[in-house]
Structure formats: C-alpha cells, structure tokens
Amino acid sequence: METVEQKISCTTPNAAVDLIAEATQLSKSKVKRAMTLGAVWTTKRKKTIRLRRAKSRLLPGDEVSIYYSEKILGFSPPEPALITDQKTYSVWNKPTGLMSSGTRYGDHCAINRVVEKLFDRPVFLVHRLDKFAKGIMVLAHSKNAAANLSKQFQQRTVQKKYKALVEGEIISPVVTETPLDVKEAISRVTPIESKLGNTLIEIQIDTGRKHQIRRHMAILGTPVIGDKQYGTGRYPELMLAAISLSFDCPNTGERVSFDLPPEDHPRLADLPEAPD
C-alpha cells in the first residue's frame, strides 16, 4: 500500500492541496482525504497543527508535511458508546481498537476527533486509555472543565478501576510499586477468580504511566492475556478493561461514578481458546 512522508516548502502563493499534489504526485482527491483525516501538518506562530482545509492559502516560506498511509487512512475505527453527556464533559465506553488521540498519520481513529465530529464541539483529553484496551473514558468540552479534571488526575483524586484476565494464578492481593520509566508507579491487584491457570483480577492504579497495568503484570510474571508486546500474545484480543471511573463533577463539585456495563467486563468464561 502506498506511503508518502514528505516535508514541502512553499515558494509561490498556492492552495495547500495544489502544492502537496504537485510535490508528492498524489491525486488531489487523495490529498484532500489525507487533510480531512488529519495527516497533513503545518506550523503557524511556532505551533505545529493539522491542516485540514484543502484550499488553505500558503505563502512563500510556509512549510507543510504530509504523512500519507493508505493502510491507516483506509481504516474505519469502531465508534464509542455514549454513557452520559454533561455538556462541559462527557463519559464514553471506548471500544478496543479506538485510540485516545491521533498520530502524525491522522486522527480519524482517535476518540477525541470522533467525538468532536459527533458533538460538533471542542474536545480536550484529560487522560488516556490504551488503544488495545476498552472501557470508561471522560472527555472535557470546555477549558474550565479540562483544567478541573486534569487537576484531579494530577492530584490522584480520581479513582480508576480495571479488570483483566492474566496468565498464571494469583492467590492473594498484591501491591506493586516498581517504577516505570524512572517514575513512581503503583498498581493494586486483587484476584477475583482463577480457572485453568488463568486469573480474573481487579486493578486500581494510583498513577497513570504508559501501559502501566500491562507492564506491571508482566513484571509479576502474570501478563495480561492477549498482550503481544509484554506477554505471550497467544490470544487475539487484549483482555483488559477500564470498568469504573469516579471523580468530582466539574459542574457541581459532587462525587460522581460511571461504570462499564457488566456485559463488557472481561470474564474467564469468555476466554477464547489459545491457538496451538
């Protein structure tokens, strides 16, 4: 599949789509689609941003970058399910395969962009959930709500609960404080049920390091089932879900809690058979 990564300098006034098409030999329709899906960037006032408007006027000295991947741009992301809309923030059930935020190759596969288009209002990320995990996410829709929620995450007053299926048996609760990326990381693991050498666990994390649960469980010798990066990858899907999120409502100050529907929780009974 075709891939183009190119930085282009403008020498004469031109429309963005025309400049990029001429420089890359991509058709204008492909360039327009790449722009719409967030794969074209420019720098304005020392800030690098996505350039979406095909007819944006570029002047001599302006630069644009395109990160065109037919494979990525051709991917149709699964849609999140709305749990509640409180105007200044909303809570969603993010499905497996949907990213929290985009990459330089586009943002059409990210929950912030998907919700932005669904609601036609701004979206501010205040936390993240692994692309391969599913579960509860809160998104802010105003700067005040974003600042409020971000502060709660930073001060660790947000309660986050997860469930996972792991390889191996865990008999008693475990608290692991192994630092990740030279930073404090605390995960509290409680076993719920074991069967055929696998265990259903609940995890609470005090910190939010990248892939924290997956890395901590691998360090403990009980990797999350389906983890191709830190575990054996013997199963097709990562068995990890964010099942609960509790925080102080930015609108009222009252404590609120949102839970993943029980049918979306990982269960030992639903564990697929591992390939030979």
N, C-alpha and C positions, 0 to 999 in steps of 0.2 A: 504494500500500500504506500501511496505517495506521502513523503515527508519533506517539508521545507522549513528550514530555520535560517532566517536572514535579517540582517540589520540594513536599513536603507536610508540614505541621506537625500534630502530634497534639494535640488539645485535651482529649480524654477517653480513658480507658483503652480500648484497642481491639486487635484482632488485625490484623497488618500487611496481610493480604490484604483484609480488610474495609475498612480505611481507604483503601487505594490504589484499590480498585474503586469506592468511592463518590466519591472525588475525581476520578478520571480517566474514569469511565463505561466502563471496560473490564470485560469479564466476569471473574468470579473465576477461571475456568479459564485465561484469557489472562494474568492477573496471576500465578497460580501458576507457569505455564510460564516467564514472564519472570524470576521469582525463582529458579527452579531453574537457569535458564541464565545467571544472573549479571548481570541487567540492573537489579537493584534494590540501592540502597546506603543505608547509614545510618552515623552517626558515634557511636562509643562510646569513651569515655576518650580523646578527642581523636584517635582513629584512624578513618578512613573505611574501611569494609569492606562486602563484598557481604552482603546479607541474603537468605538462601535459604529459610528456614522460613516457610511461609505463616501459621502460627499464632503466630509470634513476637509476644509481648505488648508493645505500645507504650504508653508513659505520656505524660501531658501534658508538652509541651516537647520530646519526641523529634521528630526530623525524618527523613524518608526521601525518596529521589529515585529516580525511575523513568526509564529511557531505553529506551523500547519501540519497536522497529522490526520490523515483520512480516518485512521482507526479510532482515534479519540473523538474527533468531531462527528463520527458516524454512530457513536454510542448513545443510546436513548436511556437516560437514567430512570430508575424507579421513582415514583412520586411519594413524598412523605404524607402521613395522615395527620390532620389537624386534631389536637386534643382540646385546646382552648385558645381563643383569641381575646386578649385583654386590651387591645388597641395599642398600648405602648409596648407590649410584649406578647409573644405567642409561644405555645408549647406544642411540640410535634413528636410523632413517632417516626424516627428516621429509619428507613429500611436499609438492609445490607446492600452495599454497592453504591450508595449515595455519599459523596464526600461532604465534609463540613465546609470547606472553602475550595476555591478553584486553584489551578496551577497556571503556569505561563501558557499552557496549551489550550486553555479555555476554562470557563466557569459554569457551563451549562450542566455539568454533572455534580454541582455543589448545592447544598440545601439553601445557603443564603441567596444565591441567584434564583433558584427555583421559586422560593417563597417571595422574593422581591417581585417576580413577574406575576405570581398568583395574586398577591395582595396589592400590587401597584403602590407600594410604599417602601421607604428605606428599611434595610435590614442590617443590624450590627451584630457581629459574632461576639459572644461573651465567654464561650467555652467551645470545646471541640469533642467530637466523638469519632473514633476510628472508622475509616471507610468500610472496613470489613465487619464492624460490629453494628448492631441495631439498637434502637431504644430511644429514650426520652432526651430531647434537647429543648432548651429555651433560647429564643431569639428576641433581641430588642428591636424596637421600631422607632425609638427616639433617642437622642443623645443623652438625655437625663436618665432614661431607663437603662441604657447601656452602661453609663457610669455607675449607677446604683448596683446593677447586677455584677459588673466586673469587680467592684469593691468587695462584694460579698464572696465572690470566688477567691479573690486575693487574700481576704481575711479568714478564709476557710470556715465560713459560717453556713455554706451550702452543704447539705447532706446528699451524698451521691451513693446510691446502692446499685450493685450489679449482680447478675447471676451468670455462671459459666459452667460448662462441663469440662472437666480436666482428665487427662490420662493419669492413671495411678490412684491409689486410695489415700485420702486424708481423713484421719480418725478424730482429731481434736482441733479446736480453733488455733489459728496461727496469726501472729503479727510479724510482718517482715518490714524491716526498716533499711534494707540495702539501698544505698544511694544510687541514683541513676543519672548519668551524665554529670557527675560530680555535684549533684544536687540532692537535697533531702527528699526521700520518697517513702511514704508509709501506706501499707496496704493491710487491711484486717480481713482475714479469711475465716469463714465459718462453714464447715461441712454440713450438708443437709441430708444427703443420701448417697450410698455407694452401690454399684452393681457391675459385675463382670470386669472389675479392675478399673472402672471409671467412677468419678465422683461429681455430684452436683454440689456447687458451692455458692455462697453469697459473699460478696466482697464489698467493703466500704473503703474508700480511699480518702485520706486526709489531704493528699497532694494530687497534682494533675500532670505528671510527667508523660512524655510521649511514650505510648504503648506500655504504660506503667503496669497494668494488670498482666498483660501478656509476658512482659519481661520478668516480673516478679514470680509468676507461676513457673516459668521456665527455669529460673534460678533455684526454685524449690524442688525441681525435678518432677513437677506435675504440670506440664504445658497444657495450655488451653487446646481442646480438641479442634482440629481444623486449622491450626496456626502453622502456616507454611514457612514463616520467617523465623520463629523462635522455637517451634515444636517439630513434630514429625511430618505434619501436613498430610496425614493418611486419610483425612476426611475432606470432603469438598467444600464445607462451609465452616466459618469460624463460629464456635458455639459460645458467644459472648453477647450479653445484652445489658443495657442500662435500664434497670427496672423501676427506679424511683428517683425523683429529684425534689428536694424541699428547700425553700428559700423564703425570704421576706418579700412580699409583693411590693414592687416599686411604686405602685399607685396608692396603696393603703397602709403599708408597713406591717400588715398581718402576715403571719406564717402560713404559707400555702404548700401543698404537696401534690405531686402528679405522678401517677403510676402507669406502668406499661400494662396493657390488657393481659390477663393471665395466659391467654392462648398464644401470646408471643414470647412467653418465658421459655428458656431452654429447659428441656426435660429429658431425663435418661431414656424414657420410653420412646422418644422421637429420634434417638441417636441412629444415624444411618449405619449400615454395615460397612466396615472398612474394606477397601479393595485388597485382594490377595497380594 
